């Protein structure tokens, strides 16, 4: 059996349902993995950022669920920037079929259609 991969999920709180679908979809997979997210509804303070950075550092990679809500999600944008700063493999996944709002933070970064094959391929590459 392959080593378990730890993947951090960056998402806007408005995309919580899609995050839940992603985690649920992984339960049907043979890919050994653990998803981590640090979703909060409180203001982002210094301690939160330090805890998130630690989690991202410990992760093998980061999946960012991208939607129109990403543009205004300061927490998600910070998480994506942190992943880039920490040089973690980063995959953007469109959270909705019709929404292709690409936030500046993802410029030049790979964003794929939501499919388990694409997600599993990214995880396998970690």
MMTF fields as JSON, N, C-alpha, C and O atoms, coordinates in Angstrom:
{
  "mmtfVersion": "1.0.0",
  "mmtfProducer": "UNKNOWN",
  "numBonds": 503,
  "numAtoms": 504,
  "numGroups": 126,
  "numChains": 1,
  "numModels": 1,
  "chainsPerModel": [1],
  "groupsPerChain": [126],
  "chainIdList": ["A"],
  "bondAtomList": [4, 2, 8, 6, 12, 10, 16, 14, 20, 18, 24, 22, 28, 26, 32, 30, 36, 34, 40, 38, 44, 42, 48, 46, 52, 50, 56, 54, 60, 58, 64, 62, 68, 66, 72, 70, 76, 74, 80, 78, 84, 82, 88, 86, 92, 90, 96, 94, 100, 98, 104, 102, 108, 106, 112, 110, 116, 114, 120, 118, 124, 122, 128, 126, 132, 130, 136, 134, 140, 138, 144, 142, 148, 146, 152, 150, 156, 154, 160, 158, 164, 162, 168, 166, 172, 170, 176, 174, 180, 178, 184, 182, 188, 186, 192, 190, 196, 194, 200, 198, 204, 202, 208, 206, 212, 210, 216, 214, 220, 218, 224, 222, 228, 226, 232, 230, 236, 234, 240, 238, 244, 242, 248, 246, 252, 250, 256, 254, 260, 258, 264, 262, 268, 266, 272, 270, 276, 274, 280, 278, 284, 282, 288, 286, 292, 290, 296, 294, 300, 298, 304, 302, 308, 306, 312, 310, 316, 314, 320, 318, 324, 322, 328, 326, 332, 330, 336, 334, 340, 338, 344, 342, 348, 346, 352, 350, 356, 354, 360, 358, 364, 362, 368, 366, 372, 370, 376, 374, 380, 378, 384, 382, 388, 386, 392, 390, 396, 394, 400, 398, 404, 402, 408, 406, 412, 410, 416, 414, 420, 418, 424, 422, 428, 426, 432, 430, 436, 434, 440, 438, 444, 442, 448, 446, 452, 450, 456, 454, 460, 458, 464, 462, 468, 466, 472, 470, 476, 474, 480, 478, 484, 482, 488, 486, 492, 490, 496, 494, 500, 498],
  "bondOrderList": [1, 1, 1, 1, 1, 1, 1, 1, 1, 1, 1, 1, 1, 1, 1, 1, 1, 1, 1, 1, 1, 1, 1, 1, 1, 1, 1, 1, 1, 1, 1, 1, 1, 1, 1, 1, 1, 1, 1, 1, 1, 1, 1, 1, 1, 1, 1, 1, 1, 1, 1, 1, 1, 1, 1, 1, 1, 1, 1, 1, 1, 1, 1, 1, 1, 1, 1, 1, 1, 1, 1, 1, 1, 1, 1, 1, 1, 1, 1, 1, 1, 1, 1, 1, 1, 1, 1, 1, 1, 1, 1, 1, 1, 1, 1, 1, 1, 1, 1, 1, 1, 1, 1, 1, 1, 1, 1, 1, 1, 1, 1, 1, 1, 1, 1, 1, 1, 1, 1, 1, 1, 1, 1, 1, 1],
  "groupList": [{"groupName": "UNK", "atomNameList": ["N", "CA", "C", "O"], "elementList": ["N", "C", "C", "O"], "formalChargeList": [0, 0, 0, 0], "bondAtomList": [1, 0, 2, 1, 3, 2], "bondOrderList": [1, 1, 2], "singleLetterCode": "X", "chemCompType": "L-PEPTIDE LINKING"}],
  "groupTypeList": [0, 0, 0, 0, 0, 0, 0, 0, 0, 0, 0, 0, 0, 0, 0, 0, 0, 0, 0, 0, 0, 0, 0, 0, 0, 0, 0, 0, 0, 0, 0, 0, 0, 0, 0, 0, 0, 0, 0, 0, 0, 0, 0, 0, 0, 0, 0, 0, 0, 0, 0, 0, 0, 0, 0, 0, 0, 0, 0, 0, 0, 0, 0, 0, 0, 0, 0, 0, 0, 0, 0, 0, 0, 0, 0, 0, 0, 0, 0, 0, 0, 0, 0, 0, 0, 0, 0, 0, 0, 0, 0, 0, 0, 0, 0, 0, 0, 0, 0, 0, 0, 0, 0, 0, 0, 0, 0, 0, 0, 0, 0, 0, 0, 0, 0, 0, 0, 0, 0, 0, 0, 0, 0, 0, 0, 0],
  "groupIdList": [1, 2, 3, 4, 5, 6, 7, 8, 9, 10, 11, 12, 13, 14, 15, 16, 17, 18, 19, 20, 21, 22, 23, 24, 25, 26, 27, 28, 29, 30, 31, 32, 33, 34, 35, 36, 37, 38, 39, 40, 41, 42, 43, 44, 45, 46, 47, 48, 49, 50, 51, 52, 53, 54, 55, 56, 57, 58, 59, 60, 61, 62, 63, 64, 65, 66, 67, 68, 69, 70, 71, 72, 73, 74, 75, 76, 77, 78, 79, 80, 81, 82, 83, 84, 85, 86, 87, 88, 89, 90, 91, 92, 93, 94, 95, 96, 97, 98, 99, 100, 101, 102, 103, 104, 105, 106, 107, 108, 109, 110, 111, 112, 113, 114, 115, 116, 117, 118, 119, 120, 121, 122, 123, 124, 125, 126],
  "secStructList": [7, 7, 7, 7, 3, 3, 3, 3, 3, 3, 7, 7, 4, 4, 4, 2, 2, 2, 2, 2, 2, 2, 2, 2, 2, 2, 6, 6, 7, 1, 1, 7, 3, 3, 3, 3, 7, 7, 7, 7, 1, 1, 7, 7, 7, 2, 2, 2, 2, 2, 2, 2, 2, 2, 2, 2, 2, 2, 1, 1, 3, 3, 3, 3, 3, 3, 1, 6, 6, 4, 4, 4, 7, 2, 2, 2, 2, 2, 2, 2, 2, 2, 2, 2, 2, 6, 6, 7, 3, 3, 3, 3, 3, 3, 1, 1, 1, 1, 7, 7, 7, 7, 7, 4, 4, 4, 6, 6, 1, 7, 3, 3, 7, 1, 7, 2, 2, 2, 2, 2, 2, 2, 2, 2, 6, 7],
  "xCoordList": [0.842, 0.0, 0.88, 1.887, 0.499, 1.265, 1.18, 0.26, 2.167, 2.148, 0.964, 0.585, 0.384, -0.754, -0.277, 0.742, -1.011, -0.705, -1.601, -2.78, -1.034, -1.795, -1.957, -0.977, -3.209, -3.52, -4.324, -5.351, -3.854, -4.555, -5.57, -5.254, -6.78, -7.819, -8.015, -8.337, -7.818, -8.083, -9.401, -9.561, -10.344, -11.651, -12.291, -12.005, -13.166, -13.975, -15.076, -15.596, -15.435, -16.453, -17.768, -18.527, -18.04, -19.247, -19.206, -20.24, -18.017, -17.841, -17.689, -17.122, -18.199, -18.114, -18.768, -18.252, -19.89, -20.568, -19.667, -19.583, -18.995, -18.086, -16.91, -16.454, -16.423, -15.357, -15.847, -15.128, -17.079, -17.647, -17.759, -17.493, -18.151, -18.229, -16.85, -16.712, -15.839, -14.474, -14.012, -13.485, -14.21, -13.82, -14.614, -14.049, -15.922, -16.761, -16.346, -16.335, -16.008, -15.586, -14.318, -14.134, -13.459, -12.202, -12.433, -11.597, -13.545, -13.818, -14.019, -13.831, -14.403, -14.608, -13.346, -13.379, -12.259, -11.01, -10.099, -10.183, -9.238, -8.218, -6.938, -5.958, -6.95, -5.792, -5.73, -6.661, -4.656, -4.562, -4.233, -3.141, -5.181, -4.954, -5.741, -6.694, -5.302, -5.988, -6.113, -5.128, -7.336, -7.55, -7.515, -7.985, -6.95, -6.905, -7.407, -7.068, -8.217, -8.547, -8.607, -8.718, -8.536, -8.547, -9.648, -9.433, -10.833, -11.932, -12.359, -12.494, -12.565, -13.012, -14.017, -14.044, -14.832, -15.778, -15.392, -16.061, -14.307, -13.814, -12.755, -12.22, -12.457, -11.397, -10.068, -9.791, -9.272, -7.995, -6.962, -6.63, -6.454, -5.448, -4.089, -3.971, -3.071, -1.704, -1.575, -0.913, -2.209, -2.121, -2.719, -2.177, -3.847, -4.474, -3.5, -3.32, -2.876, -1.941, -0.76, -0.316, -0.259, 0.856, 0.434, 1.188, -0.774, -1.278, -1.49, -1.161, -2.043, -2.261, -0.928, -0.775, 0.025, 1.337, 1.956, 2.526, 1.841, 2.368, 1.682, 2.344, 0.365, -0.386, 0.002, 0.169, 0.143, 0.539, 1.939, 2.182, 2.853, 4.216, 4.212, 5.009, 3.317, 3.251, 2.516, 2.563, 1.843, 1.078, 1.978, 3.002, 1.575, 2.299, 1.942, 2.751, 0.734, 0.273, -0.995, -1.539, -1.457, -2.638, -3.59, -3.18, -4.873, -5.929, -6.744, -7.211, -6.913, -7.717, -8.994, -8.946, -10.133, -11.425, -11.688, -11.819, -11.766, -11.839, -13.259, -13.882, -13.76, -15.093, -15.109, -14.104, -16.256, -16.409, -16.184, -15.819, -16.394, -16.21, -14.742, -14.409, -13.864, -12.438, -11.933, -11.075, -12.463, -12.011, -12.099, -11.221, -13.146, -13.361, -13.001, -13.248, -12.428, -12.079, -10.626, -9.7, -10.447, -9.086, -8.36, -7.156, -9.081, -8.457, -7.978, -6.852, -8.818, -8.43, -7.273, -6.328, -7.341, -6.239, -4.934, -3.871, -5.013, -3.815, -3.279, -2.07, -4.172, -3.75, -3.06, -2.035, -3.624, -3.024, -1.647, -0.69, -1.545, -0.248, 0.757, 1.936, 0.297, 1.165, 1.694, 2.881, 0.82, 1.248, 2.317, 3.29, 2.127, 3.111, 4.429, 5.496, 4.359, 5.566, 6.309, 7.539, 5.56, 6.158, 6.546, 7.03, 6.32, 6.685, 6.017, 6.626, 4.752, 3.976, 3.3, 2.853, 3.214, 2.44, 1.008, 0.401, 0.484, -0.83, -1.669, -1.227, -2.876, -3.824, -5.099, -5.681, -5.539, -6.842, -7.881, -7.631, -9.046, -10.156, -11.372, -11.753, -11.983, -13.184, -14.271, -14.623, -14.796, -15.795, -17.167, -17.987, -17.423, -18.729, -18.519, -17.527, -19.45, -19.321, -19.333, -18.63, -20.111, -20.275, -19.486, -19.407, -18.91, -18.177, -16.7, -16.038, -16.194, -14.777, -14.106, -13.258, -14.49, -13.882, -12.51, -12.396, -11.478, -10.11, -9.51, -9.22, -9.319, -8.739, -7.279, -6.583, -6.832, -5.447, -4.463, -3.443, -4.75, -3.836, -3.542, -2.509, -4.43, -4.223, -3.66, -3.512, -3.349, -2.796, -1.54, -0.601, -1.544, -0.407, -0.375, 0.517, -1.331, -1.391, -2.426, -3.388, -2.228, -3.116, -4.462, -4.528, -5.539, -6.897, -7.562, -7.542, -8.151, -8.744, -10.236, -10.738, -10.927, -12.322, -12.38, -11.432, -13.481, -13.669, -13.866, -14.905, -12.884, -13.026, -12.116, -11.017, -12.563, -11.742, -10.451, -9.42, -10.482, -9.261, -8.196, -7.031, -8.591, -7.634, -7.112, -5.918, -8.012, -7.636, -6.73, -5.704, -7.119, -6.34, -4.964, -3.968, -4.92, -3.632, -2.696, -1.5, -3.253, -2.45, -1.923, -0.738, -2.791, -2.389, -1.33, -0.369, -1.498, -0.527, 0.846, 1.872, 0.853, 2.118, 2.879, 4.03, 2.257, 2.894, 3.95, 4.577],
  "yCoordList": [-1.19, 0.0, 1.243, 1.299, 2.228, 3.471, 4.252, 4.067, 5.138, 5.996, 6.938, 7.411, 7.205, 8.125, 9.546, 9.993, 10.236, 11.624, 12.56, 12.278, 13.665, 14.695, 15.867, 16.404, 16.26, 17.332, 18.406, 18.118, 19.629, 20.765, 21.282, 21.41, 21.576, 22.123, 23.597, 23.95, 24.443, 25.878, 26.17, 25.844, 26.786, 27.061, 28.248, 28.536, 28.932, 30.0, 29.349, 28.301, 29.944, 29.347, 29.119, 28.213, 29.926, 29.751, 28.442, 27.96, 27.876, 26.626, 25.416, 24.396, 25.54, 24.452, 23.168, 22.075, 23.295, 22.106, 21.374, 20.147, 22.123, 21.496, 20.834, 19.764, 21.471, 20.859, 19.53, 18.531, 19.533, 18.3, 17.22, 16.05, 17.597, 16.636, 16.062, 14.861, 16.919, 16.465, 15.444, 14.388, 15.757, 14.837, 13.537, 12.451, 13.642, 12.46, 11.605, 10.377, 12.248, 11.527, 10.726, 9.635, 11.259, 10.567, 9.262, 8.361, 9.143, 7.92, 6.735, 5.589, 6.997, 5.938, 5.619, 4.825, 6.226, 6.084, 5.062, 4.818, 4.48, 3.59, 4.353, 3.774, 5.653, 6.491, 6.784, 7.378, 6.382, 6.656, 8.131, 8.593, 8.856, 10.281, 10.794, 10.176, 11.954, 12.669, 14.112, 14.738, 14.64, 16.045, 16.857, 16.411, 18.059, 18.999, 20.337, 20.756, 21.007, 22.397, 23.138, 22.528, 24.425, 25.267, 26.299, 27.476, 25.867, 26.81, 27.407, 26.712, 28.704, 29.43, 30.488, 30.916, 30.903, 31.977, 33.23, 34.259, 33.137, 34.276, 35.021, 34.488, 36.27, 36.998, 36.231, 35.532, 36.384, 35.687, 36.46, 37.595, 35.852, 36.514, 35.87, 34.914, 36.411, 35.936, 34.458, 33.692, 34.058, 32.655, 31.72, 30.645, 32.133, 31.313, 31.129, 30.015, 32.209, 32.135, 31.22, 30.459, 31.284, 30.412, 28.947, 28.083, 28.664, 27.282, 26.77, 25.626, 27.628, 27.232, 26.97, 25.967, 27.861, 27.679, 26.344, 25.621, 26.027, 24.751, 23.582, 22.629, 23.645, 22.565, 22.442, 21.337, 23.579, 23.549, 22.967, 22.161, 23.359, 22.806, 21.294, 20.603, 20.768, 19.328, 18.57, 17.34, 19.278, 18.646, 18.321, 18.967, 17.313, 16.966, 17.922, 18.154, 18.474, 19.38, 20.094, 19.835, 21.01, 21.829, 21.789, 21.951, 21.571, 21.697, 22.923, 23.051, 23.824, 25.031, 24.904, 24.752, 24.968, 24.964, 26.392, 27.3, 26.589, 27.927, 28.239, 27.46, 29.399, 29.868, 31.392, 32.03, 31.957, 33.416, 33.917, 35.077, 33.069, 33.46, 33.522, 34.161, 32.878, 32.927, 34.369, 34.768, 35.137, 36.523, 37.342, 38.162, 37.132, 37.919, 37.186, 37.699, 36.006, 35.227, 35.5, 34.887, 36.418, 36.78, 35.581, 35.42, 34.74, 33.56, 32.573, 32.081, 32.278, 31.328, 31.886, 31.162, 33.153, 33.734, 33.678, 33.435, 33.905, 33.815, 32.386, 32.179, 31.392, 29.993, 29.635, 28.954, 30.094, 29.826, 30.479, 29.849, 31.732, 32.41, 31.711, 31.606, 31.239, 30.508, 29.239, 28.93, 28.506, 27.292, 27.625, 26.888, 28.737, 29.159, 29.516, 29.1, 30.29, 30.663, 29.437, 29.404, 28.434, 27.223, 26.221, 25.125, 26.623, 25.798, 24.418, 23.407, 24.41, 23.173, 22.986, 23.964, 21.762, 21.523, 22.026, 21.774, 22.735, 23.381, 23.045, 23.195, 22.591, 22.311, 23.083, 22.958, 23.878, 24.518, 23.603, 22.986, 23.515, 22.716, 23.626, 24.224, 23.733, 24.555, 23.966, 22.794, 24.773, 24.3, 24.116, 23.347, 24.816, 24.752, 24.62, 25.11, 23.958, 23.723, 24.995, 25.074, 25.993, 27.178, 28.385, 29.375, 28.346, 29.485, 29.351, 28.41, 30.282, 30.272, 31.585, 32.108, 32.104, 33.322, 32.965, 32.291, 33.409, 33.074, 34.209, 35.274, 34.0, 35.054, 35.285, 34.369, 36.492, 36.857, 35.903, 35.557, 35.48, 34.618, 33.309, 32.686, 32.888, 31.648, 31.89, 30.942, 33.114, 33.402, 32.575, 32.592, 31.86, 31.033, 29.675, 28.868, 29.417, 28.135, 27.239, 27.73, 25.949, 24.995, 24.914, 24.734, 25.05, 24.858, 23.846, 24.007, 22.805, 21.732, 21.613, 22.093, 20.963, 20.604, 19.636, 18.891, 19.651, 18.734, 17.329, 17.027, 16.48, 15.056, 14.313, 14.775, 13.179, 12.439, 11.976, 11.883, 11.685, 11.279, 12.368, 12.077, 13.625, 14.735, 14.925, 15.137, 14.847, 15.037, 13.9, 14.133, 12.678, 11.513, 11.519, 11.117, 11.978, 12.075, 13.055, 12.797, 14.194, 15.17, 14.545, 14.662, 13.891, 13.278, 12.213, 12.119, 11.408, 10.371, 10.952, 10.301, 12.181, 12.805, 13.398, 13.805, 13.453, 14.078, 13.18, 13.558],
  "zCoordList": [0.0, 0.0, 0.0, 0.706, -0.786, -0.889, 0.416, 1.212, 0.619, 1.798, 1.736, 0.665, 2.894, 2.99, 2.688, 3.215, 1.851, 1.499, 2.297, 2.508, 2.733, 3.431, 2.475, 1.96, 2.245, 1.307, 2.031, 2.644, 1.956, 2.553, 1.538, 0.355, 1.989, 1.106, 1.444, 2.578, 0.452, 0.594, -0.116, -1.292, 0.598, -0.001, 0.696, 1.858, -0.035, 0.547, 1.371, 0.986, 2.486, 3.359, 2.604, 2.948, 1.589, 0.777, -0.019, -0.482, -0.174, -0.924, -0.002, -0.391, 1.217, 2.196, 1.676, 1.906, 0.983, 0.451, -0.544, -0.519, -1.418, -2.377, -1.65, -2.052, -0.582, 0.218, 0.793, 0.773, 1.305, 1.857, 0.786, 1.062, -0.433, -1.539, -1.859, -2.092, -1.871, -2.165, -1.123, -1.474, 0.135, 1.2, 1.081, 1.208, 0.838, 0.684, -0.499, -0.411, -1.601, -2.8, -2.515, -3.056, -1.678, -1.375, -0.619, -0.687, 0.096, 0.837, -0.094, 0.315, -1.353, -2.33, -3.123, -4.063, -2.749, -3.474, -2.801, -1.597, -3.607, -3.064, -2.761, -2.294, -3.028, -2.76, -1.267, -0.724, -0.59, 0.842, 1.075, 0.743, 1.642, 1.855, 3.035, 3.508, 3.491, 4.562, 4.115, 3.723, 4.177, 3.852, 5.135, 6.182, 5.038, 6.154, 5.647, 4.54, 6.456, 6.162, 7.48, 8.543, 7.408, 8.613, 8.488, 8.775, 8.061, 7.865, 9.199, 10.206, 9.169, 10.359, 9.945, 8.791, 10.881, 10.617, 11.381, 11.283, 12.144, 12.916, 12.099, 11.126, 12.509, 11.807, 11.891, 12.865, 10.855, 10.778, 11.575, 11.232, 12.636, 13.453, 13.201, 12.435, 13.858, 13.664, 14.044, 13.344, 15.155, 15.578, 14.535, 14.276, 13.93, 12.894, 11.739, 11.245, 11.313, 10.185, 10.508, 9.648, 11.715, 12.098, 12.092, 11.645, 12.59, 12.596, 11.169, 10.856, 10.308, 8.914, 8.217, 7.52, 8.402, 7.755, 8.195, 7.378, 9.485, 9.984, 9.293, 8.883, 9.16, 8.496, 7.027, 6.512, 6.36, 4.943, 4.803, 3.906, 5.667, 5.621, 5.779, 5.143, 6.626, 6.881, 5.787, 5.752, 4.9, 3.828, 2.649, 2.427, 1.906, 0.69, -0.447, -1.346, -0.405, -1.453, -1.015, 0.059, -1.882, -1.58, -2.767, -3.916, -2.467, -3.47, -3.098, -1.966, -4.059, -3.853, -4.673, -5.894, -3.998, -4.694, -5.153, -4.332, -6.466, -7.047, -7.498, -8.219, -7.059, -7.451, -7.41, -7.097, -7.728, -7.661, -6.241, -6.048, -5.253, -3.858, -3.455, -2.456, -4.204, -3.917, -3.981, -3.193, -4.913, -5.12, -3.84, -3.57, -3.049, -1.832, -0.548, 0.544, -0.659, 0.526, 0.921, 0.391, 1.847, 2.258, 2.863, 2.661, 3.603, 4.195, 3.151, 3.231, 2.171, 1.128, 0.305, -0.009, -0.041, -0.822, -0.033, -0.604, 1.288, 2.115, 2.111, 2.003, 2.228, 2.21, 0.888, 0.883, -0.218, -1.535, -1.627, -2.078, -1.205, -1.22, -0.312, -0.651, 0.831, 1.75, 1.081, 1.187, 0.395, -0.312, -1.347, -1.505, -2.048, -3.051, -2.368, -2.82, -1.277, -0.527, -0.008, -0.008, 0.434, 0.979, -0.112, 0.174, -1.369, -2.527, -2.51, -2.862, -2.092, -2.082, -3.432, -4.031, -3.923, -5.138, -4.921, -3.88, -5.912, -5.797, -7.013, -8.152, -6.758, -7.831, -7.558, -6.48, -8.519, -8.439, -9.065, -10.1, -8.433, -8.963, -9.023, -8.017, -10.199, -10.322, -9.429, -9.561, -8.532, -7.565, -8.205, -7.702, -9.311, -9.986, -11.485, -12.024, -12.155, -13.601, -14.427, -15.435, -14.032, -14.874, -14.404, -15.132, -13.242, -12.683, -13.024, -12.588, -13.794, -14.168, -13.765, -14.488, -12.616, -12.1, -11.563, -10.539, -12.241, -11.868, -11.05, -11.596, -9.748, -8.921, -9.277, -9.713, -9.092, -9.415, -8.752, -9.348, -7.543, -6.804, -7.547, -7.304, -8.44, -9.191, -10.589, -11.359, -10.925, -12.256, -12.496, -11.7, -13.6, -13.956, -13.267, -13.531, -12.394, -11.692, -12.369, -12.961, -12.28, -12.941, -12.228, -11.012, -13.013, -12.516, -13.444, -14.664, -12.86, -13.652, -13.371, -12.355, -14.297, -14.075, -12.901, -12.652, -12.194, -11.072, -11.619, -12.206, -11.431, -11.738, -10.782, -10.475, -10.318, -9.38, -10.048, -9.381, -11.342, -12.036, -11.953, -11.682, -12.186, -12.122, -10.699, -10.49, -9.732, -8.329, -7.861, -7.222, -8.183, -7.793, -8.471, -7.87, -9.727, -10.439, -9.744, -9.613, -9.293, -8.558, -7.266, -6.956, -6.525, -5.251, -5.476, -4.712, -6.523, -6.827, -7.185, -6.988, -7.71, -8.107, -6.935, -7.089, -5.768, -4.598, -3.976, -2.986]
}
